[in-house]
Amino acid sequence: MSDHTGKPCILCVAITGSLPTKANNPAVPITIAEQVDSTHEAFEAGASIAHCHVRLEDGTPTSDPERFARLKEGLEKHCPGMILQFSTGGRSGAGQARGGMLPLRPDMASLSVGSNNFPTRVYENPPDLVAWLASEMRKYEVTPEIEAFDLSHILRAVDMHNKGELYGKLYVQFVMGVKNAMPADRAVFDFYVQIMRDRAPDANWCAAGIGPNQIVVNEWAIAAGGHTRTGLEDNVRLDRDRLAPSNAALVRRAVELCEKYARPVATAAQARAILGLRAAAA
């Protein structure tokens, strides 16, 4: 039992990402229809945030606003009240194209505020692009979820928030286990939690683990009083021998951990209140 008993836990499901393919796991949703169906099942299982990428028909990642618009329409219809978080990540587009979907006014969007190494390349987030994406989010009233791949990203986000450069309440996600970036290390995790408590005590935070680190980081975050992310974007397996049959199956694992630590799973309405988001469209 943790000392966070009774505190609602927000579960985010990262449904598709820009890398996993059906060759990795046939359950990875690629088309808009598949994404809507998979997200609906995850929503019913307990996820209150959908972290969304879109793909072309051949599976290539894209930042195409028209595809994001179709996905948004489908999710609002079939997952009423669910928080929609669009990715502005660099694998799906270059430069300002990465923010081309922000005029659609999703509830949230991911925002990386610094560069770092990825397994085979540099994930480039130059200061001028970060500033532009943040300004577009302010313009369209989109709350950023800070994707922190490094300690400097956490501190930069706190500084931007304190200067009024980020829209809404500060929400930071620790992304742990990407090769060449932040490892899934318990001492590192504990340090980041303490940094958030010291530097941004009123902020909310969550954590995501990549690959086999997913379930480990889920448990760390839930036990420590934070929120967490799961889904096929980050991990396509239940364990070494079994593929995950769906996004919902990964959400249900996180729900079981919430039960273990006596933390109720946040409803979409509760998650909106915790994160300071506007009410869902009627």
Secondary structure, DSSP 8 states (H G I E B T S, - for coil): --TTTT--B-EEEE---SS--TTT-TT---SHHHHHHHHHHHHHHT--EEEE-EE-TTS-EE--HHHHHHHHHHHHHHSTT-EEEE---TTS--GGGGGTTGGG--SEEEE--S-EE-SSSEE---HHHHHHHHHHHHHTT-EEEEEESSHHHHHHHHHHHHTT-S-SS-EEEEEE--TTS----HHHHHHHHHHHHHH-TT-EEEEEE-TTHHHHHHHHHHHTT-EEEESTTT--BSSSS-B-S-HHHHHHHHHHHHHHTT--B--HHHHHHHHT------
